[in-house]
Amino acid sequence: MEIPKYAFFRGKIVPYSEAKVGVLTHALNYGTAAFGGMRGYWNSDDEQLYLFRPQDHFRRFLNSARMLLMNFDYTPESLTDITTELLRTEGYRCNVYVRPLAFKSDESIGVKLHDLTDEISIVAIPFGSYVKNETNAHVTISSWRRVDDNMIPARGKISGAYANSAFIKTDAVLAGFDEALVLTQEGHISEGSAMNVFMVRDGVVVTPPITENILEGITRRTAIELLRLELGVTVVERPIDRTEVYLCDEFFMTGTAAQITAVTRVDYRPIGNGVMGPITSRLRQVFDEVVYGRKPQYQPWNVPVYKEVTEAAA
């Protein structure tokens, strides 16, 4: 992974080498942090870097922080401005991944959320594919269960909760799979290790509702809108049983990092014909057109980083 040159840290953009915390930092010891993730897409024809749905991402980010009793004066709009400034400072002209982090910064011992100092940092790095086989992923049903909302809020990106994801992902990869599907305590399909899931049965797309201990994904929301508006496909939000996955026609996962990843095999069983299906393939194509700024009707989702290019075009 390429190390960034700069970071937003303690209220300003500084060299990345200066963005440091001590080993006693509360968030490092107790997982008392919340993070976000968003992508920027470089359109070489426009000579423009488009940040995809940053205000939606920052709105969820701030909501995640609120669950940890964090309160900031920042808004989704102000954090978007900071991020575009950071990206311009880096000068990236490639696809990037942006990682904002809200964390309890005190160097202290004691499990709590109150009476602690809250900080925000943001970094950005060049980024490509998250899942290597994103058109042909093989997954397994994990032996680990997804954390329940009454344990740790799954709808927010709480750092400590991702130890659960790490167990799920590592066991799957070491067993020879690309990813894993994880069940709720009731035995329904919840998510992948760090992505939302969809299946296609008889031409209808089905995805677990937000009450199934899932992250309220921005890419999930985007996929649902594009499936309905661009592909004319019915999307139903309901619980999914484990064995339904074995019988479905198509299956795919969504996430900022994973984007739209096609699953073609689950636990040694082929999904459909064992290759990426037509709905997934078309969705991937439309999604790419949208995030690279090639569909004007979705332009409000894309925030241009390099203002001088946009102003010159105007």
C-alpha positions in Angstrom: 0.0 0.0 0.0 1.3 3.4 -0.9 1.7 5.7 2.1 0.0 9.1 1.8 2.1 12.3 1.9 -0.5 14.3 3.9 -3.3 13.8 6.5 -6.0 15.9 8.0 -5.1 15.7 11.7 -6.0 17.9 14.7 -7.8 20.4 12.6 -5.4 21.0 9.7 -3.6 19.3 6.8 -0.1 18.2 7.9 2.6 15.9 6.5 1.5 12.3 7.1 4.6 11.7 9.3 3.2 14.2 11.8 -0.2 12.5 12.2 0.8 10.3 15.2 -0.9 8.9 18.3 0.6 7.2 21.3 0.2 3.5 22.1 -2.0 4.4 25.1 -4.5 6.1 22.9 -8.0 5.1 24.1 -9.3 4.2 20.6 -6.3 1.9 20.0 -6.7 0.1 23.2 -10.5 -0.2 23.4 -11.8 0.2 19.8 -13.5 3.5 20.7 -13.5 4.9 17.2 -15.7 5.1 14.1 -14.5 5.2 10.5 -15.7 5.8 7.1 -14.6 4.9 3.6 -15.3 6.5 0.3 -13.8 6.4 -3.2 -12.7 8.9 -5.7 -12.7 8.0 -9.4 -10.3 9.5 -11.9 -11.9 10.3 -15.2 -9.1 10.8 -17.7 -11.3 12.2 -20.4 -12.5 15.0 -18.1 -9.1 15.2 -16.3 -11.2 15.2 -13.1 -11.2 13.2 -9.9 -14.8 12.6 -8.8 -15.5 11.9 -5.1 -18.5 9.6 -4.9 -21.4 10.6 -2.6 -19.1 12.1 0.0 -21.9 14.0 1.9 -23.9 10.7 2.3 -20.7 9.0 3.6 -19.9 11.8 6.0 -23.5 11.9 7.3 -23.2 8.2 8.2 -19.8 8.8 9.6 -21.0 11.5 11.9 -24.0 9.3 13.0 -21.5 6.5 13.8 -19.6 9.0 15.9 -22.7 10.0 17.7 -23.3 6.5 18.8 -19.9 6.7 20.6 -21.0 9.9 22.4 -18.9 12.0 20.0 -20.1 15.5 19.0 -18.3 17.6 16.4 -18.9 21.0 14.9 -18.1 19.5 11.5 -20.9 18.9 9.0 -21.0 16.6 5.9 -20.5 19.7 3.8 -17.4 20.9 5.7 -15.9 17.5 5.8 -16.4 17.2 2.1 -14.5 20.5 1.6 -11.7 19.3 3.8 -11.4 16.1 1.9 -11.3 17.7 -1.5 -8.6 20.1 -0.2 -6.6 17.1 1.0 -6.9 15.3 -2.3 -5.8 18.5 -4.2 -2.9 18.7 -1.8 -1.9 15.1 -2.6 -2.4 15.9 -6.3 -3.8 12.4 -7.0 -4.8 11.6 -10.6 -5.9 8.1 -10.1 -8.6 6.2 -8.3 -8.4 6.7 -4.5 -9.8 5.5 -1.2 -10.5 8.0 1.5 -10.5 7.0 5.2 -12.0 9.4 7.8 -11.6 8.3 11.4 -13.3 9.7 14.5 -11.5 8.5 17.7 -11.1 8.9 21.4 -7.7 10.5 21.5 -6.9 10.5 25.3 -4.0 8.4 26.4 -5.6 6.8 29.4 -6.7 3.6 31.0 -10.4 2.8 31.6 -13.3 1.5 29.6 -15.9 4.3 28.9 -17.1 6.6 26.3 -17.8 9.8 28.3 -15.4 12.5 29.5 -12.9 11.8 26.7 -11.5 13.9 23.9 -12.8 13.3 20.4 -10.7 13.9 17.2 -11.1 13.4 13.5 -8.4 12.4 11.0 -8.7 11.9 7.2 -6.2 10.2 4.9 -6.4 9.2 1.2 -4.5 6.6 -0.8 -4.4 5.3 -4.4 -6.7 2.2 -4.5 -7.7 -0.5 -6.9 -9.7 -3.7 -6.4 -10.6 -4.9 -2.9 -11.6 -8.4 -3.9 -9.3 -9.9 -6.5 -12.0 -12.1 -8.1 -14.6 -9.4 -8.3 -16.3 -11.0 -11.3 -16.0 -14.6 -10.1 -15.8 -14.6 -6.3 -16.0 -17.9 -4.3 -17.4 -17.5 -0.8 -18.2 -19.7 2.2 -20.7 -19.5 5.0 -18.7 -18.4 8.0 -18.8 -20.2 11.3 -18.7 -16.8 13.0 -22.0 -14.9 13.5 -22.5 -11.2 12.9 -22.5 -9.0 16.0 -26.0 -8.1 17.0 -27.3 -4.5 17.2 -27.8 -4.9 21.0 -24.1 -5.9 21.3 -22.4 -3.3 19.0 -24.3 -1.1 16.6 -23.9 -2.9 13.2 -25.4 0.0 11.3 -22.4 2.2 12.1 -18.8 1.6 11.3 -17.6 1.2 14.8 -13.9 0.2 14.8 -14.0 -2.3 17.6 -16.8 -4.2 15.8 -14.5 -5.0 12.9 -12.6 -7.6 14.9 -15.7 -9.6 14.1 -15.1 -9.0 10.4 -11.4 -9.8 10.7 -12.2 -13.3 12.1 -14.7 -13.9 9.3 -12.4 -12.7 6.5 -9.2 -14.4 7.6 -10.8 -17.8 8.3 -12.4 -17.7 4.8 -9.2 -16.7 3.0 -7.1 -19.2 4.8 -9.6 -21.9 3.8 -9.1 -21.0 0.1 -12.2 -18.7 -0.4 -12.3 -15.1 -1.6 -14.8 -14.0 1.0 -17.4 -15.2 3.5 -21.1 -14.7 4.2 -22.1 -14.3 7.8 -25.3 -15.2 9.5 -27.3 -13.4 12.2 -28.1 -15.0 15.5 -31.4 -16.2 13.9 -29.5 -17.9 11.1 -30.4 -15.4 8.3 -27.8 -14.1 5.8 -26.6 -10.7 7.1 -23.5 -9.5 5.2 -20.1 -10.4 3.8 -17.1 -9.7 6.1 -17.4 -6.0 5.2 -20.0 -5.7 2.4 -23.8 -5.9 1.8 -25.2 -8.8 -0.1 -27.9 -9.3 -2.8 -29.3 -12.3 -4.5 -31.4 -12.7 -7.7 -34.3 -15.3 -7.7 -36.7 -15.5 -10.6 -35.8 -12.0 -11.9 -36.3 -10.4 -8.5 -33.4 -8.9 -6.5 -33.5 -9.6 -2.8 -31.4 -8.0 -0.1 -31.5 -8.2 3.7 -33.3 -5.2 5.4 -31.4 -2.8 7.7 -32.8 -4.7 10.7 -30.7 -7.8 9.9 -27.6 -6.3 11.6 -26.2 -4.8 8.4 -24.3 -1.7 7.7 -26.5 0.9 6.1 -24.3 0.9 3.0 -24.1 3.8 0.6 -23.1 1.5 -2.2 -26.1 -0.7 -1.2 -28.4 2.3 -1.5 -26.8 3.2 -4.8 -27.3 -0.4 -6.2 -31.0 -0.4 -5.1 -31.6 2.9 -6.9 -29.8 1.8 -10.1 -31.5 -1.6 -10.2 -34.9 0.1 -10.0 -34.3 3.1 -12.2 -31.8 1.9 -14.8 -32.4 -1.8 -15.0 -36.2 -1.8 -14.2 -35.7 -4.6 -11.7 -37.9 -5.2 -8.7 -35.9 -5.0 -5.4 -37.3 -6.6 -2.2 -35.8 -6.1 1.2 -36.5 -9.2 3.4 -34.6 -11.8 5.4 -32.7 -14.4 3.4 -32.3 -18.0 4.5 -29.0 -19.8 4.2 -30.2 -22.4 1.7 -31.8 -19.8 -0.5 -28.3 -18.7 -1.5 -27.6 -22.2 -2.8 -30.7 -22.0 -5.1 -30.5 -18.4 -6.3 -29.8 -17.4 -9.9 -27.2 -14.7 -9.2 -25.5 -13.3 -6.1 -23.4 -10.2 -5.6 -21.9 -8.1 -2.9 -21.6 -4.3 -2.6 -19.5 -1.9 -0.7 -17.2 1.1 -1.1 -14.2 -1.1 -1.3 -15.8 -4.1 -3.0 -17.9 -1.9 -5.4 -20.1 -4.5 -7.2 -18.5 -8.0 -6.7 -20.1 -11.0 -8.4 -20.3 -14.2 -6.4 -20.4 -17.4 -8.6 -19.8 -20.1 -6.0 -20.9 -20.7 -2.4 -19.5 -23.5 -0.3 -18.4 -25.5 -3.5 -21.9 -25.0 -5.0 -22.2 -23.0 -8.2 -24.6 -20.0 -8.2 -26.8 -20.3 -11.2 -24.6 -21.4 -14.1 -21.4 -20.7 -12.1 -20.7 -17.5 -13.9 -21.6 -13.8 -13.4 -25.3 -13.3 -14.3 -26.9 -10.7 -16.6 -28.3 -8.5 -13.9 -25.0 -8.3 -12.0 -23.1 -7.7 -15.2 -25.4 -4.9 -16.2 -25.4 -3.3 -12.8 -21.6 -3.3 -12.7 -21.5 -1.5 -16.1 -24.1 1.1 -15.0 -22.3 1.6 -11.7 -19.0 2.3 -13.4 -20.6 4.8 -15.7 -22.1 6.6 -12.7 -19.1 6.8 -10.5 -16.8 8.0 -13.3 -19.2 10.8 -14.0 -20.4 9.6 -17.4 -24.2 9.7 -16.6 -25.2 13.4 -16.3 -28.5 12.6 -14.4 -26.4 11.3 -11.5 -23.8 14.1 -11.5 -25.0 15.4 -8.1 -23.5 12.2 -6.6 -20.1 13.1 -7.9 -18.1 15.9 -6.3 -15.2 17.2 -8.5 -11.9 17.6 -6.7 -10.2 19.9 -9.1 -12.3 23.1 -9.1 -10.2 24.9 -11.8 -11.1 22.2 -14.3 -14.8 22.5 -13.5 -14.7 26.3 -13.6 -12.8 26.3 -16.9 -15.4 24.0 -18.5 -18.2 26.3 -17.3 
